[in-house]
Amino acid sequence: MIELNEKNLSLIVGGDNVYPVVCENMKNIRHQKKITQQRMAMDMMIDQSTLSKYESCRRNPDLNYIMQFCSTYGLTVEDLIT
């Protein structure tokens, strides 16, 4: 279960810009799990090019994607933003 509270939600919507941290952590998690971008994109039901843009911070993932990512890989939002 993903635990959202006022503190970690405000960081994502309207607070500090945590997207560079999120992008870097998503990439690190994929590397730690030894998953290719293609495989992760399939797991997340997005295009591989979209995942590549997220990981390089050329595009910010929306909150729904962040929550789905956390759920799929057994993380909390706090895990992803710290």
C-alpha positions in Angstrom: 0.0 0.0 0.0 1.3 3.4 -0.9 1.2 5.8 1.9 0.6 9.4 0.9 0.6 12.2 3.4 0.6 16.0 3.3 4.4 16.1 3.5 5.3 13.8 0.6 2.3 14.8 -1.6 3.2 18.5 -1.3 6.7 17.8 -2.5 5.3 16.4 -5.7 2.5 18.9 -6.3 3.5 22.5 -5.6 6.4 22.1 -3.2 10.0 21.7 -3.9 10.9 20.4 -7.3 11.7 16.7 -6.6 11.4 15.5 -10.2 15.2 15.3 -10.7 15.4 13.1 -7.6 12.4 11.0 -8.7 13.9 10.6 -12.2 17.3 9.6 -10.9 15.8 7.2 -8.3 13.6 5.6 -11.0 16.6 4.9 -13.1 18.6 3.6 -10.2 15.8 1.3 -9.2 15.6 -0.1 -12.7 19.4 -0.7 -12.7 19.3 -2.4 -9.2 16.5 -4.7 -10.4 18.5 -5.4 -13.6 15.5 -4.5 -15.8 15.9 -3.0 -19.2 14.0 0.2 -20.2 12.0 -1.9 -22.6 10.9 -4.3 -19.9 10.1 -1.6 -17.4 8.1 0.3 -20.1 6.1 -2.9 -20.8 5.5 -3.4 -17.0 4.4 0.2 -16.7 2.4 0.2 -19.9 4.1 3.2 -21.4 6.4 3.7 -24.5 10.1 3.1 -23.9 10.7 6.6 -25.3 8.5 8.0 -22.5 10.4 6.1 -19.9 13.7 7.3 -21.3 12.4 10.9 -21.1 11.4 10.4 -17.5 14.8 8.9 -16.6 16.7 11.8 -18.2 14.3 14.4 -16.7 13.3 15.6 -20.1 9.7 14.9 -19.1 8.2 14.8 -15.6 6.1 11.8 -14.7 2.7 12.6 -13.4 1.4 11.6 -9.9 -0.5 8.6 -11.3 2.6 7.2 -12.9 4.6 7.8 -9.8 2.0 5.9 -7.7 1.8 3.1 -10.2 5.6 2.8 -10.3 5.7 2.6 -6.5 3.0 0.0 -6.4 4.6 -2.1 -9.2 8.0 -2.2 -7.5 6.9 -2.4 -3.9 8.0 1.1 -2.9 6.4 4.0 -1.0 6.3 7.5 -2.6 8.7 8.6 0.2 11.2 5.9 -0.9 11.1 7.4 -4.4 11.6 11.0 -3.4 14.4 10.6 -0.9 
